[in-house]
Amino acid sequence: MRNIELKARCADLAAVEERARRLGARCMWTRRQRDTYFPAPDGRLKLREEPGRPAQLIAYVRADAARARPSDYLIYATRDADSLRETLAAALGIRAVVEKERTLYLWRSTRIHLDRVAGLGDFVELETVLGDQSDAAGEAELREAAAALGINTADIEPRGYVDLLLAVGD
């Protein structure tokens, strides 16, 4: 699976949420998420857990760049997150745990994530799912959403939450 992603720091999530509604995006849910990251030789590997839902093991490869960038990913669902987390931790160790509250809006093929990340602050993350469309078409849709939401290029964050969290600890 493949999408085009962009992450930006956000000083006012409520204002971005209002812009998302005006854009015509639909609010799907708000959930707490815990992402446990494991060392991986290529890309990233995380176990995402949400109360009352199956967990997802997500492997993905994405460049750290301050622009829209493609991300290739695989997802494996499991109902036994505890055993999977323990097994992976025993074999690989744990890099870090990221906890956040995420609100998801959908607009066309773009997922708009409004994130409050523990220890890091507020962010907007856009993911345009490519499906049958080209990278260029996905990037165009993502740019349109970013402009409508008022995302400034100066606020774009090239690093993932796990890398930001580890940098805070340094």
C-alpha positions in Angstrom: 0.0 0.0 0.0 1.2 3.5 -0.7 0.2 7.0 0.3 1.6 10.6 0.2 2.2 12.1 3.6 2.8 15.5 5.2 3.2 16.4 8.9 3.1 19.9 10.3 3.3 21.4 13.8 0.1 23.1 14.7 -0.5 26.1 17.0 -4.3 26.0 16.8 -5.9 22.6 16.2 -9.4 24.0 16.7 -8.8 26.5 13.8 -7.6 23.7 11.5 -10.5 21.5 12.5 -12.9 24.3 11.5 -11.1 24.7 8.2 -11.4 20.9 7.6 -15.2 21.2 8.2 -15.5 24.1 5.7 -13.5 22.1 3.2 -16.2 19.4 3.5 -14.1 16.8 5.3 -16.1 14.3 7.5 -15.2 13.7 11.1 -14.9 9.9 11.5 -13.7 9.5 15.1 -11.4 10.6 18.0 -9.3 7.9 19.6 -6.4 7.4 22.0 -3.5 5.6 20.3 -0.3 4.0 21.6 2.4 3.3 19.1 5.3 1.1 20.3 8.2 1.4 17.9 10.7 -1.4 17.5 14.2 -1.2 15.8 14.0 -2.1 12.1 16.9 -2.3 9.7 14.9 -0.5 6.9 12.1 1.9 7.6 10.0 1.8 10.8 8.0 -0.9 12.6 5.3 0.0 15.1 2.5 -1.7 17.0 -0.5 0.5 17.2 -3.0 -0.1 20.0 -6.4 1.6 20.5 -8.8 0.7 23.3 -11.5 -1.7 22.2 -10.0 -2.3 18.7 -7.7 -4.9 17.2 -4.0 -3.8 17.2 -2.1 -3.2 14.0 1.6 -4.0 13.3 2.6 -1.5 10.7 5.9 -1.6 8.8 6.6 1.4 6.6 9.3 3.2 4.6 9.3 6.9 4.2 11.9 9.6 3.7 12.4 12.2 6.4 11.9 15.3 4.3 10.2 18.7 4.9 7.8 18.1 2.0 5.0 15.8 0.9 6.6 12.4 0.5 5.5 8.9 -0.4 5.2 6.2 2.2 5.0 2.5 1.4 3.4 0.4 4.2 2.1 -3.0 5.3 -0.4 -3.6 8.0 -1.0 -6.8 10.0 -4.0 -6.9 12.4 -4.0 -8.8 15.6 -6.3 -9.3 18.6 -3.3 -10.3 20.8 -1.3 -7.1 21.1 0.2 -8.1 24.4 1.8 -11.3 23.1 3.0 -9.6 19.9 4.5 -6.7 21.8 6.3 -9.0 24.2 7.6 -11.2 21.4 8.9 -8.2 19.4 10.4 -6.5 22.4 12.2 -9.8 23.4 13.6 -10.2 19.9 14.3 -6.6 18.9 14.0 -4.3 21.9 11.8 -1.2 22.0 12.9 2.2 20.6 10.1 4.3 22.1 6.4 4.5 22.8 4.4 7.4 21.4 1.0 8.2 22.9 -1.5 10.5 21.3 -5.1 11.5 20.9 -6.0 11.5 17.2 -9.1 12.9 15.5 -9.6 11.6 11.9 -11.3 13.6 9.1 -11.7 12.3 5.6 -11.7 14.4 2.5 -11.6 12.7 -0.9 -8.7 10.3 -0.7 -7.0 12.3 2.1 -7.0 11.4 5.8 -6.6 14.5 8.0 -5.2 13.6 11.4 -5.4 16.2 14.2 -2.9 14.9 16.7 -2.2 15.8 20.3 1.1 13.9 21.0 2.2 13.4 24.6 5.5 15.3 25.2 5.5 16.9 21.7 2.4 19.0 21.3 -0.1 19.4 18.5 0.3 18.4 14.8 -1.7 18.0 11.6 -0.8 14.9 9.5 -2.1 14.5 6.0 -2.1 11.1 4.3 -3.5 10.9 0.7 -4.1 7.2 -0.1 -3.1 6.6 -3.6 -5.1 3.5 -4.6 -5.2 3.7 -8.4 -4.0 7.3 -8.7 -0.4 8.4 -9.4 2.0 9.9 -7.0 1.6 13.2 -8.8 -2.2 13.1 -8.5 -1.9 12.3 -4.8 0.5 15.1 -4.2 -1.8 17.5 -5.9 -4.7 16.5 -3.7 -2.5 16.7 -0.6 -1.3 20.2 -1.6 -4.9 21.3 -2.1 -5.9 20.0 1.4 -2.8 21.6 3.0 -3.6 25.0 1.4 -7.2 24.8 2.5 -6.2 23.9 6.1 -3.7 26.8 6.2 -0.6 24.6 6.7 2.5 26.8 6.4 5.7 25.4 4.9 7.6 26.7 7.9 5.6 24.4 10.1 6.3 21.2 8.1 8.0 18.6 10.2 10.2 16.1 8.3 10.6 13.6 11.2 8.2 11.1 12.6 6.8 11.3 16.1 9.2 8.6 17.4 12.2 10.5 16.1 11.0 13.8 17.6 10.3 12.0 20.9 13.8 10.5 21.0 15.3 13.9 20.2 13.5 15.4 23.2 15.2 12.9 25.4 18.7 13.8 24.1 
